[in-house]
Structure formats: C-alpha cells, structure tokens
C-alpha cells in the first residue's frame, strides 16, 4: 500500500505553550504552511499539577501572541471576549490569572487553530538530504523544510529512585490521588511544585499521620520579583546575555535562580499559616520542614521507604515514609523520534540541544533546513528561556529567521529598558590607548 505523503514548510513536534505560540503567530504569516503534532488526544499542560488555587507567575499579557502581535485573534483578551467574560474578568481585578484559566485559554487556541493536530504521534524523523521526513504513527509521511522541537523537558528523578504507585514524580500528583490517610508522606523538592503539593496535603481531610518536606536549598526561598528584577525577562537583557562569555552566563543563571524558581509569597505564607494552625491551635504537630538536605538514597523497606539525606555539615539523617513525592524538577531531553538523526545533533552535557543565537540547533545538516529547539536554551539564552515571559518574542524571532522576512514590527521597536547592562562588547568608537 502506497503511504500518504504530504509536505509542509515548518513541522512542529509537540504542542505545549512554546510550539503553540509558534503556531498562533505562524497563522498570521502569509504563504507559510506550518503544521504541529502531538501524541496527546487533547491539549493539556501538566494536569497532575493543575491545582484549583494555583496562579500564574507571569502576566496574562505575556500570552501566546500579545507582546509582538496584540491584534491577533489568539490573544488572551480575545479569548475572554469570545467566552463572554471580559467585563467579569476585569471587574475581579485579578493580579494574575489562575493556571487553570490560562490552560483553558491555551486549549482554546490549540483546538481552534487548524494547524494543530492531536492524537498524531511522530514516530521518527530523518533527513533525506533536502527535507526532513516525518513518519507518523498513522503511517502518513510528511516532508518539511524546517523542524521545531517543542516536546518539553522530562521529569528529573533521583538516581535509583524506586518509582512505583507510592513513589512518583510530582507531575503525577493530582492524577494519582494517593490515599494519604494515616500515612507518613515525604515531599522532596523545595520549589513551587513542592510547595503547592505540601499546601494541598496540609488542607487534606483526613490528613497524613506525618508530613516531611525536604529541600536541597538552604532555606525555603521565595521569588525575587519586582520591576527591577523583571528587567532580566526582557528582549533588551536577552540580547545582552547572548554576548556574555560562557563563564559569565553560568554565573548569571545561578544568581538569577530565584527570580523564577522561588516560592510565590502567597503560597509560602499560606503554608506557614497552616503549619501554625495545625501545631498551636489544633495541637497536631505532624509537619516537619527540612531545608539544606540532599536526599542520597530512597529504598523500599517493610512496605514503605527508607530515605537517607545528607545535611549541610556532613551528617546523614534517616527517615521512613509510606509515600514519597518527588518534586525534583525537570531536565531537558531530545525526543526519541529524533533518533535517526541524533548522531548529527550537538547535544549539551545536560541533555539539551545546543542552540545558536537564532534558536537553531547546531547540527551538520543544510543551513536551509533548520531545526529550532524550544526550551533547550537555558545555558545559551539564559534563565528566561524555559519561562513564558519571552515566548511570543522568541516565536516571532524564529518565524522571521525561518522565512527570512521582517514580519513583526514589534521586534524592531523594543525598548532598551531602564537598566544599563554591561554587555562586554567594545564600541567601534572606543579609543584604545596604546601600552
């Protein structure tokens, strides 16, 4: 039987927020044929962490399109209008939007766009010397000039962690719904995910018998936020970051960690209030917080789990738990469908695709058939890369690079910002004094 062969200009693998933004902006580019594929049946965004009270840490104006094309029909504001709730939303005076509503917005974009196809797994991607060849699970074959990899990171699990129904990554928390009644529960990870899981457990009825929260961080640090901090999430700083040396980039990313990976003040304050209430008002001293601990071993024992954790002074603490929830973050990964060309790709030590300044993956293929890596540029493009803040701006930059045309005027109307960054470049007008 002859396979169904079709072609497109740009093919996107994975439909998360980043490829979705690319799809939404590509919709407004005349003459560009772009198609995006995801193996899921419908759009979802970490459903296992979709707590009802979880709020976005990024403004809803930094949606899929608004920062570069506010007139697009795929904006969050148009979503509110189309859902008949614009005035109700504005009257609520929300400081930010709930994660659940923003996910509904993205699902609306994904399923209204005709270029996003779900239940469409890409089995493998090869290159025939002129085009990429995508072989779909359905048997269809698609040829494309460009590729956009937006499959997202994968759960970062401790080495030798005994993953099972009672020891699992936090991304599965709401989907697993473990029975915590009378159980000893350990949550590992001091970021926002760990905090939201701990807060949910503190509000459970009935509660666990014990709740232990461990973190490698020296304390349960909150977000660094505000107008001055947010300057690192602007195109102006991004351009500066690209010109820094690798060593300075690494130091900058480390120093900026808690501008994106700290606890929201509201979550941290509510956790504290809940612990205070349980301990002093209700007389239930069941919660234990352990910062500065590095869990080095998790092993099954007597129907539960035995954990070893190193302390900052070199000691080792031991504890037992019936349920272990690993809020241990994510790591970049190259999707298996790229295995046919994997040995042609430059891959960083941490598992991310190596990118140039244009978000192109460094590989040995033709310049005219680029691969774009989304959420692979933390090392090369800075701490903003895995965040939503510059999603639309990055998508616009990729589309201009791919088409070779100046499509989005917003890219050339970017403010220099309110901070004078030292970018390490030497002006042509600099006067050099001879030694």
HUKA-V359410 format. One record per pair of residues at least 4 apart in sequence whose ideal C-beta (glycine too) atoms are under 7 Angstrom apart, sorted by the first residue. I is the first residue (numbers start at 0). GAP is how many residues later the second one is. D is the distance in Angstrom with one decimal. If there is no record, write none. Layout:
i=(I,I)
gap=(GAP,GAP)
d=(D,D)
//
This chain:
i=(2,2,2,3,3,3,4,4,5,5,6,6,6,7,7,7,7,7,8,8,8,8,8,8,9,9,9,9,9,9,9,10,10,10,10,10,10,11,11,11,11,11,11,11,11,12,12,12,12,12,12,12,12,13,13,13,13,13,14,14,14,14,14,14,14,15,15,15,15,16,16,16,16,16,17,17,17,17,17,18,18,18,18,18,19,19,19,19,19,20,20,20,20,20,20,21,21,21,21,22,22,22,22,22,22,23,23,23,23,23,23,24,24,24,24,24,24,25,25,25,26,26,26,27,27,28,28,28,31,33,34,34,35,35,35,36,36,36,37,37,38,38,39,39,40,40,41,42,42,42,42,44,44,45,45,46,46,47,47,47,47,47,48,48,48,48,48,48,49,49,49,49,49,50,50,51,53,53,53,54,54,54,55,55,55,55,55,56,57,57,57,57,58,59,59,59,60,61,61,61,62,62,63,63,63,63,63,64,64,64,64,64,65,65,65,65,66,66,66,67,67,67,67,67,67,68,69,72,73,74,75,75,76,77,78,78,78,79,79,79,80,84,85,86,87,96,96,97,98,99,100,101,102,103,104,105,106,107,108,109,119,119,120,120,121,121,121,122,122,122,122,123,123,123,123,124,124,124,124,124,124,124,125,125,125,126,126,126,126,126,127,130,130,130,130,131,131,131,131,132,132,133,133,134,135,135,144,145,145,145,146,146,147,147,148,148,148,148,148,148,149,150,151,152,152,152,152,152,153,153,153,154,154,154,155,155,155,155,156,156,156,156,156,157,157,157,157,160,160,160,161,161,161,161,162,162,165,165,165,165,166,166,166,167,167,167,167,168,169,169,169,169,169,169,169,171,172,172,177,179,179,179,179,179,180,181,182,182,182,182,183,183,183,183,183,183,184,184,184,184,184,184,184,185,185,185,185,185,185,186,186,186,186,186,186,187,187,187,187,187,187,188,188,188,188,188,188,188,189,189,189,189,189,189,190,190,190,191,191,191,191,192,192,193,193,193,193,194,194,194,194,194,195,195,196,196,196,197,197,197,198,198,198,198,198,199,200,200,201,201,202,206,208,209,210,210,211,211,211,211,212,212,213,213,213,213,214,214,214,215,215,216,216,217,217,218,219,219,219,220,220,220,221,221,221,221,222,222,222,222,222,222,223,223,223,223,224,224,225,228,230,230,230,230,231,231,231,231,232,232,232,232,233,233,234,234,234,234,235,235,235,235,235,236,236,236,237,237,237,237,237,239,239,240,240,240,240,241,241,242,242,242,243,243,243,243,244,245,246,247,248,248,249,250,251,251,252,252,252,255,256,257,258,259,259,262,262,263,264,265,266,267,268,269,270,271,272,273,274,274,275,276,276,277,277,277,277,278,278,289,291,291,292,292,292,292,293,293,294,294,295,295,295,296,296,297,297,297,298,298,299,300,300,303,303,303,304,304,304,305,305,306,306,306,307,307,308,308,309,310,310,330,330,331,331,331,331,331,332,333,333,333,333,333,337,337,340,343,343,343,344,344,344,345,345,345,346,346,346,347,347,347,351,351,351,352,352,352,353,353,354,354,354,354,354,354,354,354,354,355,355,357,358,358,358,358,358,358,359,359,359,360,360,360,362,364,369,371,372,374,374,376,376,377,377,377,380,383,383,389,390,391,392,393,394,395,395,395,395,396,396,397,398,398,399,399,399,399,399,402,408,425)
gap=(136,137,138,135,136,137,136,138,134,136,135,136,137,25,26,27,134,136,23,24,25,135,136,137,16,22,24,134,136,138,392,24,121,123,131,133,136,7,10,11,22,24,25,136,138,24,109,134,136,137,138,322,324,5,24,136,137,138,4,5,21,23,28,95,101,4,29,134,136,4,28,89,371,374,4,132,356,357,373,4,17,129,131,355,4,44,86,89,90,4,43,44,370,371,374,4,126,373,376,4,11,13,90,92,93,40,41,48,50,85,89,40,44,367,370,371,374,6,8,373,47,86,88,41,44,370,374,378,371,81,80,82,79,80,81,80,83,85,80,82,81,82,4,78,77,78,76,63,64,67,68,58,61,4,125,127,128,123,124,125,126,127,121,122,124,125,144,147,4,49,50,53,124,145,149,48,44,45,142,41,43,44,4,40,41,43,46,207,4,329,330,331,37,16,37,42,5,5,326,327,12,13,10,42,45,327,328,4,7,9,10,327,4,9,10,326,325,326,343,324,325,328,340,342,343,339,5,5,35,4,4,29,4,4,4,26,29,5,6,9,5,4,4,4,4,4,5,4,4,4,4,4,4,4,4,4,4,4,4,6,16,18,15,16,12,14,215,12,13,14,214,11,213,215,216,7,9,22,212,213,215,216,7,214,215,5,6,214,238,242,5,12,13,14,238,11,12,15,237,8,10,8,10,6,4,6,224,223,224,256,224,225,224,226,186,204,222,223,224,225,224,184,223,177,178,179,180,222,176,177,179,14,16,175,172,173,174,175,4,6,12,169,171,137,140,168,170,6,137,165,5,136,137,138,4,5,12,156,157,158,131,138,157,4,8,157,158,157,19,23,24,27,155,156,157,4,24,152,145,5,21,24,28,143,25,27,25,26,139,140,24,25,26,136,137,138,16,23,25,26,136,138,140,26,28,121,133,135,138,7,10,11,26,138,140,26,107,136,138,139,140,4,5,26,137,138,139,140,4,25,26,27,30,101,70,136,138,4,71,72,75,4,134,4,19,21,133,4,68,72,73,76,4,71,4,128,130,4,15,73,4,68,71,72,75,4,7,10,69,72,71,79,77,76,75,76,76,78,107,109,76,77,76,79,81,95,5,76,78,77,78,4,74,73,74,72,43,48,71,37,41,42,40,41,43,46,35,36,39,40,41,42,5,34,35,38,4,5,4,30,6,186,187,188,5,24,27,152,151,154,156,157,4,183,4,155,158,179,4,178,179,180,181,4,180,184,4,143,144,146,152,181,183,8,11,140,141,115,139,180,181,182,4,5,8,180,4,4,4,4,4,130,4,4,4,130,125,129,130,127,4,4,124,123,127,4,5,4,4,4,4,4,4,4,4,4,4,4,4,12,4,4,5,4,6,8,9,5,6,19,19,20,16,17,18,24,15,16,12,14,12,13,14,10,11,7,9,26,6,7,5,4,5,16,17,18,15,16,19,12,14,11,12,14,8,10,7,8,6,4,6,19,20,18,19,20,43,44,18,4,8,11,13,19,4,7,4,19,20,21,8,16,18,8,16,17,4,6,7,4,6,31,24,26,27,8,20,23,7,8,4,5,6,7,18,21,22,25,26,4,6,43,13,14,18,35,38,39,10,11,12,10,11,12,8,4,32,26,4,10,11,4,8,5,7,8,4,5,6,4,4,4,4,4,4,4,12,14,15,4,14,4,4,8,5,6,7,8,11,4,4,4)
d=(5.8,6.9,5.0,6.9,4.6,6.8,4.7,7.0,7.0,5.5,6.9,4.5,6.9,4.8,6.5,4.7,6.3,5.0,5.6,4.5,6.1,6.8,5.4,6.5,6.8,7.0,4.2,6.4,4.5,6.3,6.2,5.8,6.7,5.8,6.2,3.8,5.7,4.4,6.2,6.5,6.9,3.7,6.8,4.2,5.9,6.1,5.2,7.0,5.5,6.6,5.9,6.4,6.5,5.6,5.8,4.2,3.7,6.2,5.4,5.7,5.3,3.9,6.4,5.8,5.4,6.6,6.7,5.7,5.0,6.4,6.7,6.2,6.2,6.2,6.8,4.7,4.0,5.9,6.0,6.2,5.5,5.9,3.3,6.3,6.3,5.9,5.9,6.0,5.7,6.4,4.2,6.9,4.7,5.5,4.4,6.0,5.8,4.4,6.4,6.8,6.5,4.8,5.6,5.4,5.6,4.5,5.2,6.6,4.0,5.7,6.6,5.8,6.3,6.8,4.9,5.9,5.9,5.6,4.2,6.0,7.0,6.3,6.8,6.3,6.2,6.0,6.6,5.9,6.3,5.6,5.4,6.7,5.9,4.9,6.8,5.3,4.4,5.4,5.3,6.6,7.0,3.7,6.1,5.8,5.7,4.9,5.9,6.3,4.2,4.0,6.5,4.8,6.3,6.7,5.9,6.8,6.5,4.8,4.6,5.2,4.9,4.5,6.8,6.1,6.4,6.7,6.2,6.8,6.8,6.4,5.8,6.6,6.3,5.5,6.2,6.5,6.7,4.2,6.0,5.0,5.6,6.4,6.9,5.1,5.3,5.6,5.3,6.4,5.1,6.9,4.5,5.8,6.8,4.8,4.3,6.6,5.4,6.0,5.7,5.4,5.9,4.1,5.7,7.0,5.9,6.9,6.2,4.9,4.1,5.1,5.5,5.4,4.8,4.9,6.9,6.5,4.5,5.6,6.9,5.0,5.8,4.3,4.8,4.1,6.7,6.5,6.4,5.5,5.0,7.0,6.7,5.3,6.7,6.1,6.2,4.6,5.5,5.4,4.3,5.2,4.9,5.3,6.5,6.1,6.7,5.2,5.1,6.9,6.2,6.6,6.5,6.6,6.3,6.4,6.8,6.2,6.1,5.9,6.1,4.9,6.2,6.9,6.8,4.0,5.4,6.1,4.7,5.1,6.5,5.3,6.1,5.0,5.2,6.6,5.4,5.8,5.3,6.8,5.3,5.4,6.4,6.5,4.8,4.2,6.2,5.5,6.9,5.7,5.7,6.9,5.5,4.4,6.2,6.0,6.5,6.9,4.8,5.2,6.5,6.4,5.8,4.3,6.5,5.7,4.3,6.7,5.6,6.4,5.3,5.4,4.6,7.0,4.6,6.5,6.7,6.9,6.4,6.9,5.3,6.4,4.2,4.5,6.1,3.7,5.8,5.2,6.4,6.4,6.3,6.2,4.6,4.1,5.8,6.0,5.2,4.8,5.4,4.3,5.0,6.6,6.2,6.1,6.5,6.3,6.5,6.7,6.3,6.5,5.3,6.4,5.4,6.2,6.6,5.2,5.8,6.3,6.5,6.6,4.9,7.0,6.8,6.2,4.4,5.0,6.0,6.7,6.7,4.9,6.7,5.0,6.8,5.6,5.5,6.1,3.8,5.0,5.5,6.3,5.3,5.5,6.6,6.1,4.4,6.3,4.9,4.9,5.1,6.1,4.1,5.4,6.8,5.8,4.3,6.4,4.7,4.9,6.2,4.4,6.9,5.2,6.3,4.7,7.0,4.7,6.6,6.3,6.8,4.0,5.0,5.4,5.5,5.4,4.9,4.9,5.9,5.1,5.4,6.8,5.4,6.3,6.1,6.4,3.8,6.5,6.8,3.1,4.9,6.7,5.6,2.6,6.9,4.5,5.7,6.4,5.5,6.5,6.5,6.2,5.7,6.4,6.8,6.5,4.4,6.2,6.7,6.9,3.5,6.3,4.8,4.9,6.7,6.3,6.4,6.3,6.4,5.8,5.8,6.3,5.1,6.0,6.7,6.0,6.0,5.3,6.9,6.9,6.3,5.6,6.7,4.2,7.0,6.9,6.5,5.4,5.9,4.9,4.7,6.4,6.2,7.0,5.2,6.7,4.5,4.8,6.1,6.0,6.5,4.9,6.8,6.8,5.0,5.9,5.8,6.1,5.2,5.1,6.2,6.6,5.9,5.2,4.9,6.9,4.9,4.9,5.4,5.3,6.3,7.0,3.9,6.6,5.9,7.0,5.1,4.9,4.7,6.4,5.5,7.0,6.7,5.3,5.9,5.6,6.6,4.7,4.9,5.9,6.4,6.8,5.2,6.8,4.0,6.7,6.9,5.4,6.4,6.7,5.6,4.6,6.9,6.3,6.5,5.4,3.9,6.1,6.7,6.1,6.8,6.7,6.5,6.2,6.4,4.3,4.1,6.6,6.9,6.8,4.3,5.2,6.9,4.8,5.6,5.5,4.3,4.9,6.7,6.0,6.9,6.4,6.6,6.2,6.4,7.0,6.5,6.2,6.0,7.0,6.7,6.3,5.1,4.7,5.3,3.9,6.8,5.8,5.6,5.4,4.3,6.9,5.9,6.3,6.4,6.6,6.4,6.2,6.4,6.3,6.3,6.3,6.1,5.0,5.8,4.8,6.3,5.4,4.8,6.6,6.2,6.9,5.1,7.0,6.5,4.5,4.0,6.8,6.2,6.6,6.3,4.6,5.8,4.9,5.1,6.7,5.6,6.8,4.2,5.7,5.4,6.1,6.9,5.3,6.1,6.6,4.3,5.7,6.1,4.7,6.7,5.0,5.2,6.8,5.6,6.9,5.2,6.5,5.6,5.8,7.0,4.8,5.8,4.3,6.1,6.8,5.8,6.4,4.9,3.7,6.9,5.5,5.4,5.5,6.5,6.9,6.2,6.2,5.6,7.0,6.4,5.1,5.0,6.4,6.2,6.1,4.8,3.9,3.9,6.3,6.7,6.2,6.6,4.7,5.3,6.2,4.3,7.0,6.7,4.7,4.0,4.3,6.8,4.5,5.5,6.5,6.2,6.9,5.2,5.9,4.8,5.0,6.9,5.0,6.1,4.8,5.0,6.4,6.6,6.5,7.0,5.5,4.8,6.7,6.2,4.1,7.0,4.9,6.3,5.7,6.7,5.2,6.8,6.6,5.1,3.6,4.0,6.6,5.0,5.8,4.5,5.7,5.3,5.3,6.4,6.4,6.5,6.3,6.4,6.4,4.2,6.9,5.7,6.3,6.5,6.1,6.1,6.1,6.4,6.3,5.4,6.6,6.7,6.6,6.0,5.2)
//
